[in-house]
Amino acid sequence: MRVLNSGTTVEECRFEVVGPCAGWTTVEPESLSLYPGASGTAVLTLRPPRTSQVSPGETPLGLRVVPTSEHSETVVLERTVTVGTFTEVTAELVPPGSNSPWRGRHKVAVDSRGNTPVTVDLAARGATERSRLMFGPAELEVPPGQAKFTTLTVRPAKRLWRGTPITHPFQVAVTPRVAEGQDPYQPVVLDGSYEQQPILPRWLPRALVVAVLVAAALVGLWYSVLRPTVRSAAREAITPQAVESALREGNPDPGGTGGTGSSGQGEGGTGSGGTAGADAGSAGSGGDASASPGSSATGEPGGSGTPKSARVQVRDAVGGGATRRTAYEVPAGRTFELTDIVIQNPQGDAGTLVVSSDDGPLLTLALENFRDSDYHFVTPIEVRSAGRITVSVNCRRVGRPVGAPAPSQCSESLFLGGKIGAAAQSNG
């Protein structure tokens, strides 16, 4: 830039760069002092930074010339400069090494540090017949100042079931594309490796051997220590008192059968010899010859009762009212002492189950709270003569057993246990 002082006094001019180029343009010298009629020269130096922030192409450049004494005569000179393009690509392999029995997975990060978009091609180097490298995708369009990622998968050609791990080294070449007539860029080469591990771990054979030894030790412990101990305890439990108790429980009323038979014979005798019975009655020998102290009309010794059990299954569909079934009906002239209740919900149904007697509900249960439930009463629940024990099921949702087809109805079971005896007789 050349400056001429056409005035009549000495003048000093100061230079200021304006516009997009101001940050990377310098003026030497920054000011000139000129005598009248003299001229001077200043040099502008442009150093655009090598960064993606500076866009390529024509860029306006402005220079403001400010006289020190006459600010009103400031002059702004303008022109354009052309900023060239440049390409700079960096790449990184993340992670550099991988290990797996099946495949290795990596990420390739490509950064464009130039000021123009760049297209890069990715290719594998060093791959052998023992492994295959696959990119997804193998071509990237990277804007200036940004980064793009692609996936690299390393697959071994053969499976390694056991043995020493195998290392597969490889290289990835990242090459920027160039226009026709330009010199090619040097590719960025990344080194990586994939360690193929065996599918069956090294500790598996040892673990199997230890498991076999433990199983053998447990079997030996059972046959040598636990089984003889169990047998000895069982022999010690078989005592004469236990045998007698078991026989008594199996036949709780050995004399009842004979008493019933005698009663039958007596009834037959009464049928054939009614006159003798009448004479005995007129003689005043007794109003009821069959009822004697210490015995009952049904043959139970002392009224202790005979064990009795009953089972019932109730099915109910979803919706509608509850389904009720009779589990047990007490015969006339007898009483039933209820001591045990077992309820089963094998399907896992949801709903309500109610066990009742003539006196009212005994148990009210939610089916979703249990699969099997049992109740044992220290004080028996007495059900009177001709009374009934019923079970009512109201199904809200049908369960589904594991590994079986879905049923269409709720299905519950009830088991009752207790003793049946003679009903109490009034003397009135």
NUKEMI-16608 format. One record per residue: residue in three letters; x, y, z of N, C-alpha, C in turn. Coordinates in steps of 0.05 Angstrom, whole numbers, plus 5000, padded with zeros to 4 digits. Layout:
ALAXYZXYZXYZ ...
***
This chain:
MET501749775000500050005000501850255000 ARG501250444982502750684979501050914988 VAL502151105005500751335016502251595007 LEU500751794997501852044988500552275005 ASN502252455015501352685031501152915011 SER498752985003498453204983497753474997 GLY497953475024497353725039499853895041 THR499554105058501654305062503054275089 THR502054075105503254045132504153745135 VAL505853715154506653445161504253285172 GLU503853045162501452885170502352595177 GLU501152505199501652225207499052055202 CYS499451835189497151655183497451395199 ARG495151305210495051055225493350845209 PHE494150595209492850385193491450185211 GLU488950115203487349915218486049725198 VAL486449455203485249245185482449185196 VAL480549185178477749125185476748895168 GLY474548765178473348555163474248275174 PRO473348065160474047785169476947725171 CYS478647875156481447815156483047965178 ALA481648115195483048285214484548115234 GLY483547875241484847725262487447605253 TRP487847565227490347435218491847605197 THR491547875198492948055179494448265196 THR496948325188498548525201499548735181 VAL500048975191500949195174503649295185 GLU505649315167508349415175509149645157 PRO509649875168509249955196506350015202 GLU505650045227502950095235502150385230 SER504050565226503350845219505750965203 LEU505151185188507151335173506851635179 SER509151765181509252055184510552165158 LEU508952335143509752425117509852735116 TYR511952835103512153125098510353195074 PRO509653445071508053525048509353435021 GLY507753305004508653214979510152954980 ALA510752845004512252585006510252355006 SER511352115000509751875000511151655016 GLY509651455025510751225040509350965033 THR510550745041509450485034509050325060 ALA506850175061506249985083505649715070 VAL506549505084506149235074504149085091 LEU502148955078500148795092500848495089 THR501048355111501748075111499347915121 LEU498347715105496047555112497047275119 ARG496347185143497046915152494546765162 PRO492946665144490546525153491246275169 PRO490046225192490845985208489845725195 ARG491345505200490645245189488545115207 THR486145205205483945105222481445095206 SER479544935216476944905202475145145206 GLN475945335224474345575229474545775206 VAL476545765190476945945167475845815142 SER473745935131472345825108474045885083 PRO474145705064475645755040474045925021 GLY475446045000474146204980474846504983 GLU473346674969473846964970472947084996 THR474747245008474247365034474847665032 PRO472947845041473448135039475648225058 LEU477348405049479548525065479248825064 GLY479248955087478949245089481249365105 LEU482249605096484349745110483450035114 ARG483350115139482550385145485050555150 VAL485250785134487450975137486351215151 VAL487451265176486351475193488451695196 PRO488051945185489952165190489752255219 THR491952315231491952395260490652665264 SER491152855246490153125250487353155238 GLU486753015218484153045204482652775204 HIS481252715225479752455226477552445206 SER476552675197474452675178475252585151 GLU477852585146478852495120479752205120 THR478652045138479251755139478451615113 VAL480151445103479751305078479751005084 VAL477850845072477750555076478150425048 LEU480250275047480950135022479849845024 GLU478649745002477449475003478449314979 ARG478649054984479148864962478448584973 THR478748384957478148104966480747944963 VAL480847744981483047554980481847274978 THR483247094967482246814964483746634983 VAL482146505001483246315020483146035008 GLY485345905008485445634996484345415014 THR483845185003482844955018485144775027 PHE484744635049486744435057485244205071 THR486443975069485243735081487143615101 GLU486043565125487643435147485843245161 VAL486542995161484942775172486542635194 THR485242585216486342425238484342205244 ALA485341975254483541755260484541615286 GLU482741465299483341315323481741065324 LEU482940845334481640585337481040545366 VAL478440505373477540475400475940215404 PRO476840035421479440015434481539905415 PRO484039935420486039825402486039525402 GLY485339395424485339105426482739005438 SER481738775429479338655440479738355444 ASN478038235460478237945465475537835470 SER474937605457472337475460472537205446 PRO470837005455470836745441469536765413 TRP467836965409466236975384467137175364 ARG467537435372468337635353469537875369 GLY471038045354472038285366470538525355 ARG470038715372468538955364470239205370 HIS470439385349471939635352470339855340 LYS471240105346470140345334472540495321 VAL472040595296474040765283472941045282 ALA474341235295473541515296475241675276 VAL473941815257475341975237474742265242 ASP476742435245476442725250477442875225 SER475843075216476643255194477443515207 ARG480143575206481143825216481644035194 GLY480943965170481144155148478844345147 ASN478844525126476644715123474844645100 THR474744405092472944315071472044035077 PRO469543955069468643675073470443475059 VAL470743245071472543045060471142775062 THR471542615041470542335040472842145044 VAL472541965063474741775069473841495064 ASP475641325055475241045051476740885072 LEU475440685083476740515103477140235092 ALA479540135096480339875085481939735106 ALA481939465106483339295125486039215112 ARG488039215129490639115122491538895141 GLY493038715132494138515149492238295157 ALA489838285146487938075151488837815139 THR488737595153489537335143487137165139 GLU487636915131485436725126484036645152 ARG485336695175484236615200482236815211 SER482037055199480137245209479137415185 ARG476737545189475537715170474737975183 LEU475238205169474638465180472338585163 MET470338695177468038815164467539085176 PHE467039285158466439555167463539615162 GLY462439785178459639865174459140155183 PRO459240345163459940315135462940345130 ALA463740285105466540305097467240565084 GLU465340755083465841015071464441225089 LEU465941445094464841655112465141925099 GLU463042095102463142375093463342545118 VAL465642675122466142815147466143115141 PRO464343275153464443565150466943685164 PRO467643925157470044055169469544095199 GLY471544035215471444075244469743875258 GLN468943655246467243455259468543175258 ALA467242985272468242715272465942525265 LYS466642305253464742095246465841825255 PHE463941635261464741375272463641155254 THR465140935253464240695239465040455256 THR463640235252464039995268465839795253 LEU467739685267469539475256469139215272 THR468439005257468038745269470038545259 VAL471438405277473438205270472237935277 ARG471937765257470737495261472837285254 PRO473337095273475136875267473936685247 ALA475636565231474736375210473836105223 LYS475036025246474435775259473935825288 ARG472235665300471735675329474035545344 LEU474735655367476735545385475335445410 TRP475035185412473535075434475135075460 ARG477734995458479434995482482335025473 GLY484035095492486835125485487735405491 THR490035475478491335735482489935945465 PRO489436185475488236395458489936465434 ILE488636555413490036625388489736925383 THR491837055377491837345372491837395342 HIS489937565333489637635304490337935302 PRO492838005293493438285289492338385262 PHE491738645260490738755236491339055235 GLN490939175212491239465208488839575193 VAL488239825199486039965186487240215172 ALA486740235146487740465131485440655125 VAL485840905134483841125130484941315108 THR483741315084484841455061482941675052 PRO483641935053481842145042481842125011 ARG479542175000479242194971480242464961 VAL481242464936482242714923480842744896 ALA480642994887479543044861481542954839 GLU480442934815482142854793484343064788 GLY486742964783489043144778490543214803 GLN489543164827490943224851492642984860 ASP494643044875496342834886494842694909 PRO495042434910493642284932494842344959 TYR493142324979493942375007495042105018 GLN496842135037497841905051495741805070 PRO495141545070493041435088494041435117 VAL492041455135492541425164492241135171 VAL494341005181494440725187494140685217 LEU492240515225491640455253492340165258 ASP493740105280494339825287492439735309 GLY491539485306489739365325490139065327 SER488838935346489038645350486538545362 TYR485938285356483638145368484737885379 GLU484137835404485037585417482637395418 GLN482837175404480636975404481036785427 GLN479136795446479236625469477736365465 PRO478536145479477035895476474235915487 ILE472435775475469635775484469335645511 LEU470735415515470635275541472935385558 PRO472335505581474435615598476235405609 ARG478635485617480635295627479735165653 TRP478135305669477435195695475134995693 LEU473934965670471634785668472334485674 PRO474534375662475134095668475734055698 ARG477134245711477634225739475034235755 ALA473234415747470634435761469034175759 LEU469134045735467733795732468933575749 VAL471533565750472833365767472133405796 VAL472133665805471433725833468533645839 ALA466733705819463933635823463533335826 VAL464933175809464732885811465832785837 LEU468032895847469132815872467232875895 VAL466033115895464133185916461733005915 ALA460632945891458332755889459132485900 ALA461532385893462332125903462632125934 ALA463732355945463932375974461232375987 LEU459232515976456632515988455332245987 VAL455632095964454531825962455831645983 GLY458531665985459931496005459031566034 LEU458631826039457631906066454931796072 TRP453131786051450531676056450631376062 TYR452031226046452130936050453730856075 SER455731016082457430936104456531046132 VAL455231276132454531396158451531436161 LEU450231586142447531666146445531436144 ARG445831266123443931046119443930856143 PRO446230756153446130586177444830716201 THR445330986204444131126226441131136224 VAL440131186200437231186196436030916201 ARG437330706191436230436196436230366226 SER438430446240438530386269436330536284 ALA435830786276433730936289431030816283 ALA430630706259428130586252427630326269 ARG429830166272429529916288428929986317 GLU430330196328429730266356426930366360 ALA425730486338423030596341420930376341 ILE421630126331419729906330419829766356 THR418129846375417929726401415329576404 PRO415029406423412429276427410129476432 GLN410729686446408629886451407830026425 ALA409830076407409130196381407530016364 VAL408129746365406629556349403729536359 GLU403529526386400829506397399229756391 SER400529996392399130246386398230246357 ALA400030146338399230146310396929956305 LEU396929726318394729546315392129666326 ARG392329806348389929926360388830146341 GLU390630306328389730506310388530376285 GLY389630156276388430016252385729896258 ASN385229796283382729676291381929806317 PRO380930056317380430196342378130086358 ASP376329916347374029816362373729516357 PRO375729356368375529066363373028946374 GLY371929046395369528926407367029036395 GLY367229256379364829376369363429196349 THR365029056332363828876312362228656325 GLY363528536347362028326361359528426374 GLY359728676385357328786398355128826378 THR356028926353353928976333352628716325 GLY354328496322353228236315351428136336 SER352128176362350328086383347728236383 SER348028496376345628656374343828556352 GLY345128476330343528366308342128106316 GLN343627936330342427686339340127746358 GLY340627946376338528006395336028106381 GLU336528266359334228366345332728136331 GLY334427936321333127706309331527546330 GLY332827526354331427376376328827516383 THR328927786382326527926389324427886368 GLY325327856344323327806323322027536325 SER323527336335322427066336321226996362 GLY322027126383320927066409319827316423 GLY318027446410316927696422315527656448 THR314427416453313027366478314827376502 ALA317327246497319227246519320127536525 GLY320527696504321327976509319128116524 ALA316628066517314428196531314228116560 ASP314727846565314627756592316827886608 ALA319227916595321428046610320728326617 GLY319428456598318628736603316528756625 SER314628566626312628576647313728506674 ALA315928346674317228276699318728516711 GLY319028736695320428966706323428946706 SER324528786688327428756688328928996677 GLY327629176663328929416652327429526628 GLY327529796625326129926603327629906577 ASP330329886578331929886553334129686558 ALA333829436548335729226554338329266538 SER338229416515340629446499342529666509 ALA341629846526343330056536344329986564 SER346929936566348129856591350430046597 PRO351030076623353230256630355830176617 GLY357430376607360030326596360030236567 SER357730226554357630146526355630326512 SER355830326484354130496467352630316448 ALA350530436437348830276418350330226392 THR352330386385353730346360356230196362 GLY357030126386359429946389361930096394 GLU362130376396364630506402365230486432 PRO367630396439368230366467368530626481 GLY366830676500367030926515366531176498 GLY365431156473364831386456367331526446 SER369631386443372131516434372031596405 GLY370431466389370131546361371831386342 THR370831366317372331226295373431426276 PRO376031396268377131586249375531586223 LYS375231826212373631856187374932086171 SER375032046145376132256127374332276102 ALA374532506089372932556065374432746047 ARG373932726021375232896002373232985980 VAL373533235971371733335951373233525933 GLN372633535907373833715888371633895876 VAL372234155875370334355866371434495842 ARG369934515821370634665797368734895793 ASP369735125785368035355782369235525759 ALA367435625742368235795719368436085728 VAL369836245713370136535719367536675715 GLY366636845733364136985730361836825742 GLY359636955746357336815757357536785787 GLY355936615798355936575827357936355835 ALA358136315861359936115872358735835868 THR360535635866359835355864360235225891 ARG358135085902358334965928358034665925 ARG359634515941359534225942359534135971 THR358233915976358233796003360633606006 ALA362333666025364633496030363933256047 TYR362233296067361533066084358933126098 GLU357132926099354632946113354532746136 VAL354132846160354132676184351632506184 PRO352032236188349632066190347832136214 ALA345332066212343432116234344231956258 GLY344032076281344731946306347631936312 ARG349232086296352132086300353132376302 THR355532416312356832676311359632646299 PHE360532866287363232856274364933076287 GLU367332986296369233176308371433236287 LEU371333476276373233556255375833646267 THR378033516260380733576271382633676250 ASP382333606224384333676204382933766178 ILE384033976166383034086140385534136123 VAL385534016099387634066079386434166054 ILE387334396044386234526020388434545999 GLN387734475975389734475953388734655930 ASN390634825921390135005898392334955877 PRO392334725863394734645846395134825822 GLN393034955812393235115788394135405794 GLY394135485819394735765826392435955818 ASP389935865823387636025816387436265835 ALA385736455827385136685844382136695848 GLY381336755873378536765880378236725910 THR375836625918375236585946374236305951 LEU375136185973374335915981373335936010 VAL370935826015369635836041368835546049 VAL369835466073369035206085367035266107 SER364735136106362535206124361334946136 SER360034976159358334776171355634896175 ASP353834746187351134846191351135086210 ASP353235106227353435336246354535586233 GLY355635566208356735806196359435746184 PRO360735946172363435906159365535826180 LEU367235636171369435546188372035686179 LEU372435696152374835826140374035986116 THR375136226113374836386089377636466079 LEU378336366055381036396045381036526017 ALA383236676011383736775984385536585970 LEU384636485946386136275932388936375924 GLU389136635917391736725908393936735929 ASN393236675955395136685976396436425982 PHE395636205968396835945975396435755952 ARG398035545952397735315934396835065951 ASP398035025974397234805992397134926020 SER395034866035394734976062393334766079 ASP394434726104393234526121392834656149 TYR390634566162389834666189389334426207 HIS390334436232389934226251388934346277 PHE386734246288385434366311385934196335 VAL387034316356387434176382384634116394 THR382934306393380134266402378434216378 PRO377333966375375933906351373434076347 ILE372634116322370234256315368034046312 GLU365934066328363733866329361633946309 VAL360933746292358833776272356633586281 ARG354233686285352033536297350833326278 SER349133166288347832956273346333076249 ALA346632936226345433016201346433286191 GLY348533386202349733636193351533596169 ARG352233806155353833786131356233986133 ILE358433896121360834076117360934126087 THR360834376079360734456051363134626044 VAL363834636019366034816009364834965985 SER365335235985364335415964366735545951 VAL366735555924368935675909367835885891 ASN368936125892368136345874370636415858 CYS370736345832373136375816373236655803 ARG375436795806375837055793377937045770 ARG379936865773381936835751382936555752 VAL383036425729384036145727387036155724 GLY388435995741391335985740392235815717 ARG394835805713396035645692398435485703 PRO398235225705400535065715402835085696 VAL405235065707407735075691407934835673 GLY408434885647408834665628406334505621 ALA403934625626401434485620399534675606 PRO397634575590395634745577394034905597 ALA393135135588391535305606388835185611 PRO388035135636385335025642383135235638 SER380735135636378435315631376935385657 GLN377435245679375935295703377935285727 CYS377135415749378535385774377935105785 SER379934985797379634715808381034705835 GLU379434655857380534645884379634385897 SER381334285916380734035930380734085960 LEU379033945974378733966003378833686015 PHE380533656035380733396050380033456079 LEU378333286090377433306118378333056134 GLY378933096158379632876176378532926204 GLY377732706217376632726244375632466254 LYS373832466274372732226286369732246287 ILE368432026282365532006283364731836307 GLY362831926321361931776345358931796348 ALA358031686370355131686375354231956385 ALA351832036377350732296386349932276415 ALA350232486429349532496457346532466460 GLN345632296479342732246483341832376509 SER339532506507338432636531336832436548 ASN336832476574335332286592332632396600 GLY331832596586329232716594327032546583 
***
